[in-house]
Amino acid sequence: MTARKKIALFDLDHTLIPLDSDYEWGEFTIAEGWCDSTEFKRRNTEFFEQYRAGTLNINEYVRFATQAIREKGEAEALAGHGRFMKAVVGKGITQQALELVKGHQDAGEEVVIVTATNEFVTRPIASVFGVKDLIAVELERDDSGWFTGDIKGIPSFREGKVTRVEAWLAERGLGWNDVETTFYTDSMNDLALLEKATHPVATNPDERLRALATKRGWRILDLFGA
């Protein structure tokens, strides 16, 4: 009998990094003077609370979250993201998280980051972890090649993460029965994918996920300390 292919799936925010990259990017754009600080901060905080509560309208949020980069244009937006990586994200990347990812890679497993944050924010972060396969919220582009504010295809959010992983597997001629998956996440928003995974790992879990993981006997990993 052929051994199933091993795949390690990682959520990103509060899982591999101890922050929400989407939210922090918004805060960074405020500091850069790219948007009205009072109104943007109010709405950014509101959306973040909706995400935590599981009530977020992902399409509405992405239009809001990409407004600044759409207005600034590609060159200025990319330069800003470079500063963001140094000032914010770099400080949150720990040796423990890097070693966790590398351990799966060294064992010959394919590693995929599966995040509800958009590709513009997360692609450079995935690169720091040495992960080329990123399933993120894809952004639609206009004729000039820059973002429109709309989502392309199915967003990798809640049940959409399962759909997107299935599509990723199908592109490689695989289905769930062909693979042995480990999935690391901190959030109840990812319950659908946790239930699909062979080895669900509640990683730095929020209160609700910690309780559920304890009840179901799932592994609990406090990557950044208890």
Sequence and secondary structure as in RCSB ss.txt:
>XXXX:A:sequence
MTARKKIALFDLDHTLIPLDSDYEWGEFTIAEGWCDSTEFKRRNTEFFEQYRAGTLNINEYVRFATQAIREKGEA
EALAGHGRFMKAVVGKGITQQALELVKGHQDAGEEVVIVTATNEFVTRPIASVFGVKDLIAVELERDDSGWFTGD
IKGIPSFREGKVTRVEAWLAERGLGWNDVETTFYTDSMNDLALLEKATHPVATNPDERLRALATKRGWRILDLFG
A
>XXXX:A:secstr
    EEEEEE  BTTTBSS HHHHHHHHHHHTT S HHHHHHHHHHHHHHHHHT   HHHHHHHHTHHHHHH HH
HHHHHHHHHIIIIIHHH  HHHHHHHHHHHHTT EEEEEEEEEHHHHHHHHHHTT  EEEEE EEE TTSSEEEE
E SS SSTHHHHHHHHHHHHHTT  GGGEEEEEEES GGGHHHHHHSSEEEEES  HHHHHHHHHHT EEE TT 
 
